[in-house]
Amino acid sequence: MRPRAILFDYGGTLDGPASHWLVRFLHLYRDAGLELTFERFRDAFDHATRCGYADPQVASFDLQTLVEFHVARQLEHLGLSVPQVATRVVDTFMRASRAALADSRTVLGRLYGRVALGVVSNFYGNVERILDAAGFASLLDTVIDSTCVRVSKPDPAIFAIALQQLDCEPADAVYVGDSFEKDVVGARAAGLRSAWLVGAAAPPCRVPELVDVRLRTLADVEALLA
């Protein structure tokens, strides 16, 4: 069935398809010469994320300032003072994010006018600001940020808010995201169809029947409207 609405995750979907921030940062640190295990860095990343949600000032940050904040909190938790590495990581992360956002904007531009478009994201209260700066404002019919609505994926309620704003029934909408637990499970619990953005890999899936469509690239979503 052709959807009436397509909703997207932000991090790991629009800003770097099928590439979670944790993994992106870890690879950048390793490329800069820091020997970090996944487990050690995951603790630091989770700490930085908690700091972001706890600090109300973060809601006013642009993407550059947010990434600088996140990297600073990561390194503090790791007990490292490496300003040159921090600058390199931030700069490289930002270049990749800007390029990915430009590519995603092109994809959504091709979808615009054919289907309602929106973003539903677990974020810090500033995802709409970041999307506006990246040129998405004219393409999106709704933007739902978990901090603003005080409910987070995979809670079905956050998807319901977006659908209410679009005046769209769940069965007429598709949600595109890279996280199985937050995006696929959450969307299906809310009655939407799920499009799991997996990239070039084929990650294992504990409940494959929850995945309606697997996408290698974000552009593959256009096939849903064929």
N, C-alpha and C positions, 0 to 999 in steps of 0.2 A: 504494500500500500504506500502510495506517495505521501510523504509527511507534509503537514502544514507548517511545522516549525522545526528548526534544528537549533539545539542549544549546545554550547561548547564550554568545556573547562578552560581555565587560563593557563596556569603553570604546568609545563610538560605537554601542553596541547597546542595552544596558540603561540607560545613564546619559545618553543623548542620541541617539536613533535616527538612524542614518546620518549622524552628525556626528562626525568625527574630532577628537580634542583639538587637534591642530595647527591645523586650520581654525577651530575655535571660538576658540582663544586669539588667533589673528591678527585675526579680525573684532573681537574685544573691544578689542585694542590700537588698531586703526584707529578704532573708535567713540570711543575716548578721546583721539583726536587725534594718535597717533603714526603717521607715514608709514613703514611698513615694507613692503619687497618680500617676496614669498613666499619667495624664495631666501634672503634674509638671515635671515628669521625661522625658516625650516626649520633652518638651522644652529644657531640658539639653542635651538630646541625639542629637536633631537636631542642637543645638549649636556646639557640638563636631564634628558632621559630617561636618558642614560648615567650621569649623577651619581646618579640615583635607584637604578639597578641596582647602582652601586658602593658605596653607603652602606648598611651593614646596619641602621642605625637606621630607615630608611624602612619596613621591614617592620612596625614598631610604630605607624606613623602612621595616624590616621583620615583621612577624605577631606579635611577642611578643612586639616589640617596638610600633607598631601601636595600639595594644590594651592598652598598658600603656598610650600612648598619648590620646587615646579616653577617657579612664576612668579619667585621670587628668583633661581634659577639661569639662567632665560631672560634676565632683565634684566642680570645680571652679564655674561653672554656678549655681550650687545648693548652693554655699556659705558654703561648708562643708570642714573641714580639718580632715580627718579620715584616716591616712596612713595605719593603720592595715586593715581597711575595703577595701581600694583600693588594697592592696596586695592580700587579699583573693579573691576579685572579679576577678582580673587579672589572678591569678593562676588557679582558678576554670574554668574560661572561656577558658583558654588555654588548660587545660586538655581535656575538652569536644570537643574543636575544633580539636585538634590533633587526638583524637579517631575517630571523624566523618570523618575527611579527610582520615584517614587510611581505614575506611570502604568504603568510596567513591572511593578511589584508587583501591580497590579490585573489585568493580563493574565495573569501567571503564576498568580494566584489562581484564575482561571477555568479554567486548564489543570490545576491541582493535582488529583490523584486520578484523572485520566484517562490520564496518561502520566508516566513518570519524567522528572524535570527536573534539569538541572545547568548549571554554568558552567565553561567552559574558557577561561582568559584568560592572555595575556602580561602579567604584572603584577609588582609589587615585593615580593610575599610578604604583602601585606595585603588582598588582594581579598576574602577571606572575612570579615575584620573589617569591611570597608566594607559588604558585603552584609548582614551580621548587623545592623549599626547602622541599615540602611535597611529592615529588617523582612522580609528574604528567608529567614531561617534555617529557618523551618518549611516552606518551599515547596521547598527544594532537596535532592535526594538525593545530590549530589556537587558539590564545588567544587575545581577544579584550577587552581592558580596556578603559572605557569612557574618562578618563583623557587624555590618550594617543591619542585618535582619535577625541576628542573634540565634541563628540555627545553622548547622554545618552539615555538609555531606558526610556520611551517606543517609542522613535523616531525610525521609521522603518529603518532609515539610518544606525544605528549601526549594525543591523542584516545583512543588505545588504553588509557591509564591510566583515563580516565573510564569507558569502556565496560566495563572489567574490574570496576570498582567497582559498576557497575550490573548486571553479569551480562547484558549486552546485546550481540547481534551487530551489527557495523557496519551491515549492510544494514537493520537495524530502527531506526536512529537518524537524526535530522536535526540538522544544525548550523546555527545562525542567527548570521550576523555581517555586518558592514559592509565588511570588507576582502576584496577579491577575492583578492589574493595570499596572505594569511595564513589567511583563513577558508574561502573557497571551495576554493582549490587544496589547502590542508591537509586539509580534511574529506574531499574526494573521494579524495585519496591514501590516506587511512585507511579508505576503503570506506564512509563515511557519505554520505547524501544532503545536498545543500547548499541552504540558503535564504539568498539574498543580499539583505540589507536595503539598499535603494538610496534610500529616501526618495522625494521627489516627482520627483527627477531621473531620467534614464535614462542613466547613465554608459556609455561604450563598454566593451565586453568583448572581450578578445583571444581568449578561448577560450569562446564562449557555451555550448558543449555541456557544460561543467563545472557550469553553473548549472541545478539542478533546478527551483528556484522563485525568483521575484523577489518581494520583499515591499516594499510602499510604506510600511507602518507595522508596528510590532511586533505589533499586534493581528491583522494578516493571517495570522499563524501559526496562528490558531485554525482556519482553513479546512483545514489539514492533518489535522484530526481529524474533519472532517465525514463 
